[in-house]
């Protein structure tokens, strides 16, 4: 049996295969939970969305929320990502 001791690392240039429509989860991080919830409501609009608490930093300065909803296609998924990322209340989107 010949096993490669140095497997090739994952390349970010490889585009994942995603079947749309699908449920998508963003993790949104910011300083204030209520401001994050308002930002999500503004960006996502009237879509059916599930928002759950994810984590709070040990010092209590940052909090994160999971935001899950159905995206219809890649363009829509990336557009929501950009709008969340650009909102003043949001520090990081994953």
C-alpha positions as CSV (number, residue, x, y, z in Angstrom):
1,X,0.0,0.0,0.0
2,X,1.5,3.3,-1.1
3,X,0.3,6.3,1.1
4,X,1.5,9.8,0.3
5,X,3.2,11.1,3.5
6,X,2.7,14.6,2.3
7,X,-0.8,15.0,1.0
8,X,-1.6,18.0,-1.1
9,X,-3.1,20.9,1.0
10,X,-6.6,22.1,0.3
11,X,-6.4,25.0,-2.1
12,X,-8.7,28.0,-1.7
13,X,-8.6,28.3,-5.5
14,X,-10.8,25.1,-5.7
15,X,-14.4,26.1,-5.9
16,X,-16.7,23.9,-3.8
17,X,-19.6,22.2,-5.4
18,X,-22.9,23.5,-3.9
19,X,-26.3,22.4,-4.9
20,X,-28.8,25.3,-4.9
21,X,-31.2,26.1,-3.4
22,X,-29.8,25.2,-0.1
23,X,-29.8,26.1,3.6
24,X,-26.8,28.4,4.3
25,X,-25.3,29.4,7.7
26,X,-23.4,32.6,8.3
27,X,-21.7,33.3,11.6
28,X,-21.9,37.1,12.3
29,X,-19.7,38.7,14.9
30,X,-20.0,42.1,16.5
31,X,-20.0,44.1,19.7
32,X,-23.7,44.3,20.4
33,X,-26.2,41.5,20.0
34,X,-29.2,43.7,19.5
35,X,-27.4,45.8,16.8
36,X,-26.4,42.5,15.1
37,X,-30.0,41.3,15.1
38,X,-31.1,44.6,13.6
39,X,-28.4,44.4,11.0
40,X,-29.5,40.9,10.0
41,X,-33.1,42.0,9.8
42,X,-32.1,44.9,7.5
43,X,-29.9,42.8,5.2
44,X,-32.0,39.6,5.1
45,X,-35.4,41.3,4.9
46,X,-38.5,39.2,5.0
47,X,-36.9,35.9,4.3
48,X,-37.6,33.0,6.7
49,X,-34.4,33.1,8.8
50,X,-33.3,31.3,12.0
51,X,-31.0,33.4,14.3
52,X,-29.4,31.7,17.2
53,X,-26.8,32.7,19.7
54,X,-23.4,31.2,19.0
55,X,-20.8,32.5,21.4
56,X,-19.6,35.4,23.6
57,X,-15.9,36.2,24.0
58,X,-14.4,35.5,27.4
59,X,-14.2,39.2,28.2
60,X,-17.8,39.8,27.0
61,X,-16.8,42.3,24.4
62,X,-17.8,40.3,21.3
63,X,-20.8,38.1,20.6
64,X,-21.6,36.0,17.6
65,X,-24.9,34.8,16.1
66,X,-25.7,32.0,13.7
67,X,-27.8,33.1,10.8
68,X,-29.4,30.3,8.7
69,X,-31.7,30.6,5.7
70,X,-32.2,29.3,2.2
71,X,-30.1,30.8,-0.6
72,X,-31.3,30.3,-4.1
73,X,-28.0,30.6,-5.9
74,X,-24.3,31.6,-5.5
75,X,-24.9,35.2,-6.5
76,X,-27.5,35.6,-3.8
77,X,-25.3,33.9,-1.2
78,X,-22.4,36.2,-2.0
79,X,-24.6,39.3,-2.0
80,X,-25.9,38.6,1.5
81,X,-22.4,37.9,2.7
82,X,-21.2,41.3,1.3
83,X,-24.2,43.2,2.7
84,X,-23.7,41.7,6.2
85,X,-19.9,42.3,6.0
86,X,-20.4,46.0,5.1
87,X,-22.9,46.7,7.8
88,X,-21.5,49.0,10.6
89,X,-22.6,46.7,13.4
90,X,-20.8,43.7,12.0
91,X,-17.1,43.1,12.6
92,X,-16.7,39.7,10.9
93,X,-18.9,37.3,8.8
94,X,-17.9,33.7,8.3
